[in-house]
Amino acid sequence: MHFERRADQYSGLAGFQRACAAELVADFEPAGLGLDVGAGTGFVARARPLPGLIQVDLSGAMLAHASGPRVVCDARQLPFADDSFDYAVSNMALQWICDPSDLIRVLRPGGVLRACVVLSGSVPELAAARVAAGLAPVANLPDFAFWQAQFAGARMRQQTRHLDFASAADALRSVRGVGAVAASEQSVTPSQYRALLAQVGCQLSYHLLWIEWHK
């Protein structure tokens, strides 16, 4: 993903992610030491002050826009001991990490995870537009069954949200501007960009999964 190079504009373009962060922790009242996995620019911490929260992200450029305790690291190789955290949160990040085993490792028995993930099949409008423009498909994200297997017994809720934009260009900008394209993404030619604009429309649909799991 291109999150590193998009860090400076992320907060201005990621209104949807900010709203989901606020919803994720709106009624969350944990205690002890917490971990925000894939914290980005710190939307969760800004939405609700949480006790003892350490924010981690692979992108130092993203974390530079956050405040509070921060650690630049790979969420698949967390630099913390087993059973270190009383709770964890993750907002629209675990779908990029895919393997939550290290997060599970550092969460103590009885600890709680709250997460929002983007499911496979999201942004079908963009997927169809990319095929029409002769571009590679959108990223293949984990599906509901994958997360059920990772967090057995979790309380889960699926939801589809439709985001409306003033123009097709704004819709495309909302995806590229937050860095959610593959790092190996080929350059888009002017003719391919015009084809994307003609096909994508002014609405993008996201399939979300809300998770609450106790270890």
Salt bridges, closest charged atoms under 4 A:
ASP8 OD1 - HIS65 NE2 3.15
GLU23 OE2 - ARG157 NH2 3.55
GLU23 OE1 - ARG161 NH2 2.31
ASP27 OD1 - ARG114 NH1 2.67
GLU29 OE2 - ARG48 NH2 3.54
ASP74 OD1 - ARG76 NE 3.14
ASP82 OD1 - ARG105 NH1 2.71
ASP83 OD1 - LYS215 NZ 3.44
ASP86 OD1 - ARG108 NE 2.63
ASP102 OD1 - ARG105 NE 2.64
ASP170 OD1 - ARG173 NH1 2.45
GLU185 OE2 - ARG130 NH1 3.05
GLU212 OE1 - ARG114 NE 2.94
GLU212 OE1 - ARG155 NH2 3.13
GLU212 OE2 - HIS214 NE2 3.54
